[in-house]
Amino acid sequence: MDMGIAGKKALVCASSKGLGLACARALAAEGVDLVMNARGAEALEAAAAAIRDEFGVSVTAVAADITADEGRERVLKAAGPVDILVTNAGGPPPGLWSDWEREDFIKALDGNMLTPIALIKALVPGMIDRGWGRVVNITSQAVKAPLGVLGLSNTARTGLTGYVAGTSRQVAGSGVNINNLLPGIHYTDRSKSLDADVSKEKGISMAEAEALRCKTIPAGRYGYPEEFGAMCAFLCSQHAGFIVGQNILLDGGSVNATL
């Protein structure tokens, strides 16, 4: 299927690896020029170079902390007007409800709610002026089924979800669509870290830790980043113009809910 977005320009945050990189690659495969951002310059430059070589699109790499005002300003200046925005940032650490203080919540909100909102506010007006745009926020399955140990993430990402629910419906009439992608566990560095924790806690191998987690997933496996990237590219495509303010799970059926 031709997504109809060749020649568009996208800003993809936290895109040097993992799900962000998968989204960048899927968009590049459709002929979309990229502005890629991540904290680590070395991994980012390597990812950008690989995409240029493989897909022949223009790629601008900006190493910066997108959650900091100064870093975000540099990224936005380098990006200029874009047609597609993919927001993404690592989640806050797990913990116990009684251990979190105000500063912990502020940091979580800055990274997983206020930063995407700031990017939306900066870039969506230009999309409205041009009559077309796409925003995809990478959030978490925890928005649908919160996990106690991820209370900071639950709080911040749910706040972003509420913001998108209202904002997306205000801008849809201008040809701008905003939606959220909610990943479950995929084969990324995050899954390796989680499996390592289980391996250490239970005294089992990494393979055994993965097998335990897979038993909780109806699909019986972890997700592949390429699957996630393909869904992102579809939501950014010309075919997704009637999808507004939705929260789309990619979790292998882990969240057991009717809606």
ABEGO torsion letter per residue (X at the ends): XBAGABGBBBBBBGAABEAAAAAAAAAAAAGBBBBBBBABAAAAAAAAAAAAAAAGBBBBBBBBBAABAAAAAAAAAAAEBBABBBBBBBBBBBEBAAABBAAAAAAAAAAAAAAAAAAAAAAAAAAAAAGBBBBBBBBBAAAABBBAAAAAAAAAAAAAAAAAAAAAAAAAAAGBBBBBBBBBBBBBAAAAAAAAAAAAAAGBBAAAAAAAAAAABAAGBBBBAAAAAAAAAAAABAAAAABBGBBBBBAGGABBBAX
